[in-house]
Amino acid sequence: MKADWNQNEVLEEIFAYYSKQKDRASQEMVVALLRELQEVQGCLTAGLKQRVAEVTGVTENFVQCLIRMYPSLKEVKCNHEIIACTGERCGKKDGGAILEQLRRELKPDKNGISADGRYELRTQNCLKQCRTSPNLLIDGKLYSGDQIRNIKKLLNELE
């Protein structure tokens, strides 16, 4: 319980600081606030998003748009982030089939969060690693070729 108290104190300090800023409604300031809150909380909950809108004077829709614009901002705590390359070269080397395997295994919702909440699955047009295609970026580490042929095994190794 003490950790929650300290976390709430830190969140209140952050909100107090940003509420005093003249340019608190600017995109840059709102994003900075969201990043600080996420660092403390781990993700941006509905309550935090509502409070950001109140403190900065922007709409909740604006806050939501910023979260969609900045992939580093997360609404859900996930253990692992998986980015599948959907570029042309990866596509020619079974990248699409690997993405479908991931979707079957993870059963992501419309936001890319797996059914068990442990994974976030996203796609990117090109990971700029064409020579090793097909490619996945998992928690910032590149996995390529034969490493990603057995999706079940790869996911099990992440645990």
LOTOR-997525 format. One record per atom (N, C-alpha, C): chain; x, y, z; atom name; residue in one letter. Coordinates in steps of 0.05 Angstrom, whole numbers, plus 5000, padded with zeros to 4 digits. Example, Ala and Ser with C-alpha at 12.3 -4.5 7.8 and 13.67 -1.06 7.14 Angstrom:
2
["A",[5264,4886,5156],"N","A"]
["A",[5246,4910,5156],"CA","A"]
["A",[5264,4934,5156],"C","A"]
["A",[5257,4955,5142],"N","S"]
["A",[5273,4979,5143],"CA","S"]
["A",[5258,5001,5157],"C","S"]
//
This chain:
159
["A",[5016,4976,5000],"N","M"]
["A",[5000,5000,5000],"CA","M"]
["A",[5017,5025,5000],"C","M"]
["A",[5040,5024,5013],"N","K"]
["A",[5058,5047,5015],"CA","K"]
["A",[5068,5055,4987],"C","K"]
["A",[5074,5035,4970],"N","A"]
["A",[5083,5040,4943],"CA","A"]
["A",[5061,5056,4927],"C","A"]
["A",[5035,5048,4931],"N","D"]
["A",[5014,5063,4918],"CA","D"]
["A",[5013,5091,4927],"C","D"]
["A",[5017,5096,4954],"N","W"]
["A",[5016,5123,4964],"CA","W"]
["A",[5038,5140,4952],"C","W"]
["A",[5062,5129,4950],"N","N"]
["A",[5084,5144,4938],"CA","N"]
["A",[5079,5149,4909],"C","N"]
["A",[5068,5130,4895],"N","Q"]
["A",[5061,5133,4867],"CA","Q"]
["A",[5040,5155,4863],"C","Q"]
["A",[5020,5155,4880],"N","N"]
["A",[5000,5176,4878],"CA","N"]
["A",[5011,5204,4884],"C","N"]
["A",[5030,5205,4903],"N","E"]
["A",[5043,5231,4909],"CA","E"]
["A",[5059,5241,4885],"C","E"]
["A",[5073,5223,4872],"N","V"]
["A",[5089,5230,4849],"CA","V"]
["A",[5071,5240,4826],"C","V"]
["A",[5049,5225,4822],"N","L"]
["A",[5030,5233,4801],"CA","L"]
["A",[5018,5261,4806],"C","L"]
["A",[5012,5266,4831],"N","E"]
["A",[5001,5292,4839],"CA","E"]
["A",[5021,5315,4835],"C","E"]
["A",[5047,5309,4840],"N","E"]
["A",[5068,5329,4836],"CA","E"]
["A",[5071,5335,4806],"C","E"]
["A",[5069,5314,4790],"N","I"]
["A",[5071,5318,4761],"CA","I"]
["A",[5048,5335,4751],"C","I"]
["A",[5023,5328,4759],"N","F"]
["A",[5000,5344,4751],"CA","F"]
["A",[5002,5373,4760],"C","F"]
["A",[5012,5377,4785],"N","A"]
["A",[5015,5404,4796],"CA","A"]
["A",[5034,5420,4779],"C","A"]
["A",[5057,5408,4771],"N","Y"]
["A",[5077,5422,4755],"CA","Y"]
["A",[5065,5430,4728],"C","Y"]
["A",[5052,5412,4714],"N","Y"]
["A",[5042,5418,4687],"CA","Y"]
["A",[5018,5437,4688],"C","Y"]
["A",[5003,5437,4710],"N","S"]
["A",[4980,5455,4711],"CA","S"]
["A",[4989,5484,4713],"C","S"]
["A",[5014,5489,4721],"N","K"]
["A",[5024,5516,4723],"CA","K"]
["A",[5038,5526,4698],"C","K"]
["A",[5041,5509,4678],"N","Q"]
["A",[5055,5517,4654],"CA","Q"]
["A",[5037,5533,4635],"C","Q"]
["A",[5048,5555,4625],"N","K"]
["A",[5032,5573,4607],"CA","K"]
["A",[5024,5558,4582],"C","K"]
["A",[5042,5542,4571],"N","D"]
["A",[5036,5528,4545],"CA","D"]
["A",[5027,5499,4550],"C","D"]
["A",[5013,5494,4572],"N","R"]
["A",[5006,5467,4580],"CA","R"]
["A",[4988,5453,4559],"C","R"]
["A",[4974,5469,4542],"N","A"]
["A",[4956,5457,4522],"CA","A"]
["A",[4971,5451,4496],"C","A"]
["A",[4996,5457,4494],"N","S"]
["A",[5011,5452,4469],"CA","S"]
["A",[5016,5422,4466],"C","S"]
["A",[5017,5413,4442],"N","Q"]
["A",[5022,5385,4437],"CA","Q"]
["A",[5047,5375,4451],"C","Q"]
["A",[5068,5390,4449],"N","E"]
["A",[5093,5382,4461],"CA","E"]
["A",[5091,5378,4492],"C","E"]
["A",[5076,5397,4504],"N","M"]
["A",[5073,5396,4533],"CA","M"]
["A",[5055,5373,4541],"C","M"]
["A",[5034,5368,4526],"N","V"]
["A",[5016,5346,4533],"CA","V"]
["A",[5030,5319,4530],"C","V"]
["A",[5046,5316,4509],"N","V"]
["A",[5061,5291,4505],"CA","V"]
["A",[5081,5288,4527],"C","V"]
["A",[5095,5309,4535],"N","A"]
["A",[5114,5307,4557],"CA","A"]
["A",[5100,5298,4582],"C","A"]
["A",[5077,5309,4588],"N","L"]
["A",[5061,5301,4611],"CA","L"]
["A",[5054,5272,4610],"C","L"]
["A",[5044,5263,4587],"N","L"]
["A",[5036,5235,4583],"CA","L"]
["A",[5060,5217,4588],"C","L"]
["A",[5083,5224,4577],"N","R"]
["A",[5107,5207,4581],"CA","R"]
["A",[5115,5205,4610],"C","R"]
["A",[5114,5227,4624],"N","E"]
["A",[5121,5227,4653],"CA","E"]
["A",[5102,5209,4669],"C","E"]
["A",[5076,5212,4663],"N","L"]
["A",[5056,5196,4677],"CA","L"]
["A",[5060,5166,4671],"C","L"]
["A",[5065,5160,4646],"N","Q"]
["A",[5069,5132,4638],"CA","Q"]
["A",[5094,5120,4652],"C","Q"]
["A",[5115,5136,4655],"N","E"]
["A",[5139,5127,4669],"CA","E"]
["A",[5133,5119,4698],"C","E"]
["A",[5115,5134,4710],"N","V"]
["A",[5108,5128,4738],"CA","V"]
["A",[5088,5105,4740],"C","V"]
["A",[5067,5106,4723],"N","Q"]
["A",[5044,5087,4725],"CA","Q"]
["A",[5049,5062,4709],"C","Q"]
["A",[5065,5063,4688],"N","G"]
["A",[5070,5040,4671],"CA","G"]
["A",[5053,5040,4646],"C","G"]
["A",[5030,5054,4647],"N","C"]
["A",[5013,5057,4624],"CA","C"]
["A",[4994,5081,4629],"C","C"]
["A",[4979,5088,4609],"N","L"]
["A",[4961,5111,4611],"CA","L"]
["A",[4932,5101,4614],"C","L"]
["A",[4923,5101,4639],"N","T"]
["A",[4896,5091,4644],"CA","T"]
["A",[4875,5112,4636],"C","T"]
["A",[4850,5103,4635],"N","A"]
["A",[4828,5121,4628],"CA","A"]
["A",[4827,5145,4648],"C","A"]
["A",[4831,5139,4673],"N","G"]
["A",[4831,5161,4693],"CA","G"]
["A",[4853,5181,4688],"C","G"]
["A",[4877,5171,4682],"N","L"]
["A",[4899,5190,4676],"CA","L"]
["A",[4894,5207,4652],"C","L"]
["A",[4883,5194,4631],"N","K"]
["A",[4877,5209,4606],"CA","K"]
["A",[4856,5231,4611],"C","K"]
["A",[4836,5225,4627],"N","Q"]
["A",[4816,5245,4634],"CA","Q"]
["A",[4828,5268,4650],"C","Q"]
["A",[4845,5261,4668],"N","R"]
["A",[4858,5281,4685],"CA","R"]
["A",[4877,5299,4668],"C","R"]
["A",[4891,5287,4649],"N","V"]
["A",[4909,5302,4631],"CA","V"]
["A",[4892,5323,4616],"C","V"]
["A",[4869,5314,4606],"N","A"]
["A",[4852,5333,4591],"CA","A"]
["A",[4843,5356,4610],"C","A"]
["A",[4836,5350,4634],"N","E"]
["A",[4827,5371,4653],"CA","E"]
["A",[4850,5390,4659],"C","E"]
["A",[4874,5379,4665],"N","V"]
["A",[4896,5396,4674],"CA","V"]
["A",[4907,5413,4651],"C","V"]
["A",[4907,5403,4627],"N","T"]
["A",[4918,5418,4604],"CA","T"]
["A",[4897,5435,4589],"C","T"]
["A",[4872,5428,4594],"N","G"]
["A",[4851,5444,4580],"CA","G"]
["A",[4846,5435,4552],"C","G"]
["A",[4855,5411,4545],"N","V"]
["A",[4849,5400,4518],"CA","V"]
["A",[4827,5379,4521],"C","V"]
["A",[4817,5370,4498],"N","T"]
["A",[4796,5349,4499],"CA","T"]
["A",[4808,5322,4503],"C","T"]
["A",[4791,5303,4513],"N","E"]
["A",[4800,5276,4515],"CA","E"]
["A",[4806,5264,4488],"C","E"]
["A",[4791,5273,4467],"N","N"]
["A",[4797,5263,4440],"CA","N"]
["A",[4825,5271,4431],"C","N"]
["A",[4833,5296,4438],"N","F"]
["A",[4860,5305,4431],"CA","F"]
["A",[4881,5287,4445],"C","F"]
["A",[4877,5281,4470],"N","V"]
["A",[4895,5264,4485],"CA","V"]
["A",[4897,5237,4471],"C","V"]
["A",[4873,5226,4464],"N","Q"]
["A",[4873,5200,4451],"CA","Q"]
["A",[4887,5200,4424],"C","Q"]
["A",[4884,5221,4409],"N","C"]
["A",[4898,5224,4383],"CA","C"]
["A",[4928,5225,4387],"C","C"]
["A",[4937,5238,4408],"N","L"]
["A",[4966,5239,4413],"CA","L"]
["A",[4977,5211,4421],"C","L"]
["A",[4961,5196,4436],"N","I"]
["A",[4970,5169,4443],"CA","I"]
["A",[4972,5152,4418],"C","I"]
["A",[4954,5156,4400],"N","R"]
["A",[4956,5140,4374],"CA","R"]
["A",[4979,5149,4357],"C","R"]
["A",[4986,5175,4358],"N","M"]
["A",[5008,5186,4342],"CA","M"]
["A",[5035,5177,4352],"C","M"]
["A",[5037,5173,4378],"N","Y"]
["A",[5063,5166,4390],"CA","Y"]
["A",[5063,5137,4400],"C","Y"]
["A",[5075,5119,4385],"N","P"]
["A",[5074,5090,4392],"CA","P"]
["A",[5086,5084,4419],"C","P"]
["A",[5104,5102,4429],"N","S"]
["A",[5116,5097,4455],"CA","S"]
["A",[5096,5101,4478],"C","S"]
["A",[5074,5114,4473],"N","L"]
["A",[5054,5118,4494],"CA","L"]
["A",[5035,5094,4494],"C","L"]
["A",[5032,5082,4517],"N","K"]
["A",[5017,5057,4520],"CA","K"]
["A",[4993,5060,4538],"C","K"]
["A",[4970,5048,4530],"N","E"]
["A",[4947,5048,4547],"CA","E"]
["A",[4944,5023,4563],"C","E"]
["A",[4961,5003,4557],"N","V"]
["A",[4960,4977,4571],"CA","V"]
["A",[4989,4969,4577],"C","V"]
["A",[4992,4958,4601],"N","K"]
["A",[5018,4947,4608],"CA","K"]
["A",[5021,4920,4594],"C","K"]
["A",[5041,4917,4577],"N","C"]
["A",[5046,4891,4564],"CA","C"]
["A",[5075,4883,4571],"C","C"]
["A",[5079,4857,4573],"N","N"]
["A",[5106,4848,4579],"CA","N"]
["A",[5124,4850,4554],"C","N"]
["A",[5112,4846,4530],"N","H"]
["A",[5128,4846,4506],"CA","H"]
["A",[5115,4861,4483],"C","H"]
["A",[5132,4875,4468],"N","E"]
["A",[5122,4890,4445],"CA","E"]
["A",[5134,4875,4420],"C","E"]
["A",[5117,4867,4402],"N","I"]
["A",[5125,4853,4378],"CA","I"]
["A",[5117,4871,4354],"C","I"]
["A",[5137,4877,4337],"N","I"]
["A",[5131,4893,4313],"CA","I"]
["A",[5139,4875,4290],"C","I"]
["A",[5119,4869,4273],"N","A"]
["A",[5123,4852,4249],"CA","A"]
["A",[5127,4870,4225],"C","A"]
["A",[5147,4864,4210],"N","C"]
["A",[5153,4879,4185],"CA","C"]
["A",[5133,4870,4164],"C","C"]
["A",[5121,4890,4151],"N","T"]
["A",[5102,4884,4129],"CA","T"]
["A",[5113,4896,4103],"C","T"]
["A",[5139,4901,4102],"N","G"]
["A",[5151,4912,4078],"CA","G"]
["A",[5151,4891,4055],"C","G"]
["A",[5157,4901,4031],"N","E"]
["A",[5157,4884,4007],"CA","E"]
["A",[5175,4860,4009],"C","E"]
["A",[5200,4864,4017],"N","R"]
["A",[5219,4841,4018],"CA","R"]
["A",[5211,4821,4039],"C","R"]
["A",[5202,4830,4063],"N","C"]
["A",[5193,4811,4083],"CA","C"]
["A",[5169,4796,4073],"C","C"]
["A",[5151,4810,4059],"N","G"]
["A",[5127,4798,4048],"CA","G"]
["A",[5134,4776,4029],"C","G"]
["A",[5154,4780,4013],"N","K"]
["A",[5162,4759,3993],"CA","K"]
["A",[5175,4735,4006],"C","K"]
["A",[5184,4738,4031],"N","K"]
["A",[5197,4716,4045],"CA","K"]
["A",[5180,4706,4068],"C","K"]
["A",[5154,4704,4064],"N","D"]
["A",[5135,4693,4084],"CA","D"]
["A",[5129,4711,4107],"C","D"]
["A",[5135,4736,4105],"N","G"]
["A",[5129,4755,4127],"CA","G"]
["A",[5099,4756,4134],"C","G"]
["A",[5082,4755,4113],"N","G"]
["A",[5054,4755,4117],"CA","G"]
["A",[5044,4730,4132],"C","G"]
["A",[5056,4707,4125],"N","A"]
["A",[5048,4682,4138],"CA","A"]
["A",[5057,4682,4167],"C","A"]
["A",[5080,4694,4173],"N","I"]
["A",[5090,4696,4200],"CA","I"]
["A",[5071,4714,4216],"C","I"]
["A",[5063,4736,4204],"N","L"]
["A",[5044,4754,4218],"CA","L"]
["A",[5018,4740,4224],"C","L"]
["A",[5008,4724,4205],"N","E"]
["A",[4983,4709,4210],"CA","E"]
["A",[4987,4689,4232],"C","E"]
["A",[5010,4676,4233],"N","Q"]
["A",[5016,4657,4256],"CA","Q"]
["A",[5015,4672,4282],"C","Q"]
["A",[5027,4695,4283],"N","L"]
["A",[5027,4711,4308],"CA","L"]
["A",[4998,4718,4315],"C","L"]
["A",[4982,4726,4296],"N","R"]
["A",[4954,4733,4302],"CA","R"]
["A",[4939,4709,4312],"C","R"]
["A",[4944,4686,4301],"N","R"]
["A",[4930,4661,4311],"CA","R"]
["A",[4938,4655,4339],"C","R"]
["A",[4964,4658,4345],"N","E"]
["A",[4974,4651,4372],"CA","E"]
["A",[4965,4671,4393],"C","E"]
["A",[4968,4697,4386],"N","L"]
["A",[4963,4718,4406],"CA","L"]
["A",[4934,4727,4408],"C","L"]
["A",[4919,4723,4386],"N","K"]
["A",[4891,4732,4385],"CA","K"]
["A",[4888,4761,4395],"C","K"]
["A",[4902,4779,4381],"N","P"]
["A",[4901,4807,4390],"CA","P"]
["A",[4874,4821,4385],"C","P"]
["A",[4868,4840,4402],"N","D"]
["A",[4844,4856,4398],"CA","D"]
["A",[4849,4878,4378],"C","D"]
["A",[4831,4896,4374],"N","K"]
["A",[4834,4917,4353],"CA","K"]
["A",[4857,4935,4359],"C","K"]
["A",[4867,4937,4384],"N","N"]
["A",[4889,4953,4391],"CA","N"]
["A",[4916,4938,4391],"C","N"]
["A",[4915,4912,4383],"N","G"]
["A",[4939,4896,4381],"CA","G"]
["A",[4947,4883,4407],"C","G"]
["A",[4931,4884,4427],"N","I"]
["A",[4937,4872,4453],"CA","I"]
["A",[4928,4843,4453],"C","I"]
["A",[4946,4825,4460],"N","S"]
["A",[4940,4796,4459],"CA","S"]
["A",[4917,4790,4479],"C","S"]
["A",[4904,4767,4474],"N","A"]
["A",[4882,4758,4491],"CA","A"]
["A",[4890,4757,4520],"C","A"]
["A",[4915,4749,4526],"N","D"]
["A",[4924,4746,4554],"CA","D"]
["A",[4936,4772,4565],"C","D"]
["A",[4937,4793,4548],"N","G"]
["A",[4947,4819,4557],"CA","G"]
["A",[4977,4821,4559],"C","G"]
["A",[4992,4800,4552],"N","R"]
["A",[5021,4801,4556],"CA","R"]
["A",[5036,4811,4532],"C","R"]
["A",[5024,4813,4509],"N","Y"]
["A",[5038,4821,4484],"CA","Y"]
["A",[5023,4844,4470],"C","Y"]
["A",[5038,4861,4458],"N","E"]
["A",[5027,4881,4440],"CA","E"]
["A",[5038,4875,4412],"C","E"]
["A",[5021,4870,4393],"N","L"]
["A",[5029,4864,4366],"CA","L"]
["A",[5023,4888,4348],"C","L"]
["A",[5043,4898,4335],"N","R"]
["A",[5040,4920,4316],"CA","R"]
["A",[5054,4912,4290],"C","R"]
["A",[5048,4927,4269],"N","T"]
["A",[5062,4923,4244],"CA","T"]
["A",[5076,4949,4236],"C","T"]
["A",[5096,4947,4220],"N","Q"]
["A",[5111,4970,4210],"CA","Q"]
["A",[5117,4964,4181],"C","Q"]
["A",[5114,4983,4163],"N","N"]
["A",[5119,4978,4135],"CA","N"]
["A",[5147,4968,4128],"C","N"]
["A",[5167,4977,4142],"N","C"]
["A",[5194,4967,4138],"CA","C"]
["A",[5210,4972,4163],"C","C"]
["A",[5225,4951,4171],"N","L"]
["A",[5243,4953,4194],"CA","L"]
["A",[5271,4960,4185],"C","L"]
["A",[5275,4964,4159],"N","K"]
["A",[5301,4972,4148],"CA","K"]
["A",[5323,4951,4153],"C","K"]
["A",[5314,4926,4153],"N","Q"]
["A",[5333,4903,4156],"CA","Q"]
["A",[5328,4883,4134],"C","Q"]
["A",[5324,4892,4110],"N","C"]
["A",[5315,4876,4087],"CA","C"]
["A",[5334,4852,4082],"C","C"]
["A",[5359,4855,4086],"N","R"]
["A",[5378,4833,4080],"CA","R"]
["A",[5373,4808,4097],"C","R"]
["A",[5360,4811,4120],"N","T"]
["A",[5355,4788,4137],"CA","T"]
["A",[5326,4779,4138],"C","T"]
["A",[5310,4789,4119],"N","S"]
["A",[5281,4784,4120],"CA","S"]
["A",[5274,4755,4119],"C","S"]
["A",[5251,4748,4131],"N","P"]
["A",[5231,4764,4144],"CA","P"]
["A",[5240,4772,4172],"C","P"]
["A",[5229,4794,4182],"N","N"]
["A",[5238,4805,4208],"CA","N"]
["A",[5216,4811,4227],"C","N"]
["A",[5222,4808,4253],"N","L"]
["A",[5206,4817,4275],"CA","L"]
["A",[5223,4832,4294],"C","L"]
["A",[5213,4852,4306],"N","L"]
["A",[5227,4867,4327],"CA","L"]
["A",[5212,4861,4353],"C","L"]
["A",[5225,4848,4371],"N","I"]
["A",[5212,4840,4396],"CA","I"]
["A",[5227,4853,4419],"C","I"]
["A",[5213,4871,4433],"N","D"]
["A",[5225,4886,4455],"CA","D"]
["A",[5251,4900,4447],"C","D"]
["A",[5251,4910,4422],"N","G"]
["A",[5274,4925,4412],"CA","G"]
["A",[5296,4908,4400],"C","G"]
["A",[5293,4881,4401],"N","K"]
["A",[5313,4863,4390],"CA","K"]
["A",[5303,4851,4364],"C","K"]
["A",[5321,4850,4344],"N","L"]
["A",[5313,4840,4317],"CA","L"]
["A",[5315,4810,4317],"C","L"]
["A",[5294,4797,4307],"N","Y"]
["A",[5292,4768,4302],"CA","Y"]
["A",[5287,4765,4273],"C","Y"]
["A",[5302,4747,4260],"N","S"]
["A",[5301,4744,4231],"CA","S"]
["A",[5301,4715,4222],"C","S"]
["A",[5293,4712,4196],"N","G"]
["A",[5296,4686,4183],"CA","G"]
["A",[5286,4662,4199],"C","G"]
["A",[5304,4643,4202],"N","D"]
["A",[5296,4618,4216],"CA","D"]
["A",[5289,4622,4245],"C","D"]
["A",[5299,4643,4258],"N","Q"]
["A",[5292,4649,4286],"CA","Q"]
["A",[5262,4652,4290],"C","Q"]
["A",[5248,4661,4269],"N","I"]
["A",[5220,4667,4272],"CA","I"]
["A",[5201,4647,4258],"C","I"]
["A",[5212,4626,4248],"N","R"]
["A",[5196,4606,4233],"CA","R"]
["A",[5177,4591,4252],"C","R"]
["A",[5185,4586,4277],"N","N"]
["A",[5168,4572,4296],"CA","N"]
["A",[5159,4593,4317],"C","N"]
["A",[5136,4604,4312],"N","I"]
["A",[5126,4626,4329],"CA","I"]
["A",[5120,4616,4358],"C","I"]
["A",[5109,4592,4361],"N","K"]
["A",[5103,4582,4388],"CA","K"]
["A",[5129,4580,4404],"C","K"]
["A",[5149,4569,4392],"N","K"]
["A",[5175,4566,4406],"CA","K"]
["A",[5186,4594,4413],"C","K"]
["A",[5185,4612,4395],"N","L"]
["A",[5196,4639,4400],"CA","L"]
["A",[5181,4653,4423],"C","L"]
["A",[5154,4651,4423],"N","L"]
["A",[5139,4663,4445],"CA","L"]
["A",[5145,4650,4471],"C","L"]
["A",[5149,4623,4472],"N","N"]
["A",[5155,4610,4496],"CA","N"]
["A",[5183,4618,4507],"C","N"]
["A",[5201,4624,4489],"N","E"]
["A",[5228,4632,4498],"CA","E"]
["A",[5227,4660,4510],"C","E"]
["A",[5207,4676,4504],"N","L"]
["A",[5205,4703,4515],"CA","L"]
["A",[5198,4703,4544],"C","L"]
["A",[5185,4681,4553],"N","E"]
["A",[5175,4680,4581],"CA","E"]
["A",[5198,4675,4599],"C","E"]
//
